[in-house]
Amino acid sequence: QVQLQEAGPGLVKPSETLSLICTVSGGSVSSGSYYWSWIRQPPGKGLEWIGYVYYTGGTNYNPSLKSRLSMSVDTSKNQFSLKLISVTAADTAVYYCARAQWGRWFDAWGQGTVVTVSS
Amino acid sequence: QSALTQPASVSGSPGQSITISCTGTSSDVGGYNYVSWYQQHPGKAPKLMIYDVSNRPSGVSNRFSGSKSDNTASLTISGLQAEDEADYYCSSYTSSTTLVFGGGTKLTVL
């Protein structure tokens, strides 16, 4: 049974960079069937797809975040990561990492990590 | 990309059936049979309930079913149970090879 676990700072200052890592266990990020994704949920609001990274390093991002976003994968550590620059209070959310099968549906999720943007 | 449109809330009594709609465009819901549905209880991560419009993952009750007509997908829950009370989200693949979620629907079991 694959498990995903997010890690990173819970508090980020405005204008700084939000960095998160997702560690995958019980499965391999090198599997060609999956796209490794980030999804966020602002307090009291709905889910927003942020983007995904493939094991080759290929990426696809939400157009609304693309200019501030980068994702990468580390197959040697079985991890993938998210960097979001120039954050504002609007980036405050629970951030989930998830596995998207064939890039179409999310069949495994991390427990989520709360990130607050505040000075 | 615009979020898919879902009703903010639906409700039903135990044993009844309810349907949640998810409306998009020909560039997402209407263009592909790649709609999925997720159940989220408070403080928990979402759980996959339906994928590719109408397929149920192993372990999901057959009380949950999905369908699609034109630009609108639907999730039907039959034989409502108290444990079904949760938020439900649809998601679709898009012509930009991205994914988009609906705004979410709160299901109340009366």
Boltz contact constraints between the chains, C-beta under 6 A:
constraints:
  - contact:
      token1: [A, 46]
      token2: [B, 103]
      max_distance: 6.0
  - contact:
      token1: [A, 46]
      token2: [B, 104]
      max_distance: 6.0
  - contact:
      token1: [A, 47]
      token2: [B, 89]
      max_distance: 6.0
  - contact:
      token1: [A, 47]
      token2: [B, 101]
      max_distance: 6.0
  - contact:
      token1: [A, 49]
      token2: [B, 99]
      max_distance: 6.0
  - contact:
      token1: [A, 60]
      token2: [B, 97]
      max_distance: 6.0
  - contact:
      token1: [A, 104]
      token2: [B, 34]
      max_distance: 6.0
  - contact:
      token1: [A, 104]
      token2: [B, 93]
      max_distance: 6.0
  - contact:
      token1: [A, 105]
      token2: [B, 36]
      max_distance: 6.0
  - contact:
      token1: [A, 105]
      token2: [B, 51]
      max_distance: 6.0
  - contact:
      token1: [A, 107]
      token2: [B, 48]
      max_distance: 6.0
  - contact:
      token1: [A, 109]
      token2: [B, 45]
      max_distance: 6.0
  - contact:
      token1: [A, 111]
      token2: [B, 45]
      max_distance: 6.0
  - contact:
      token1: [A, 112]
      token2: [B, 45]
      max_distance: 6.0
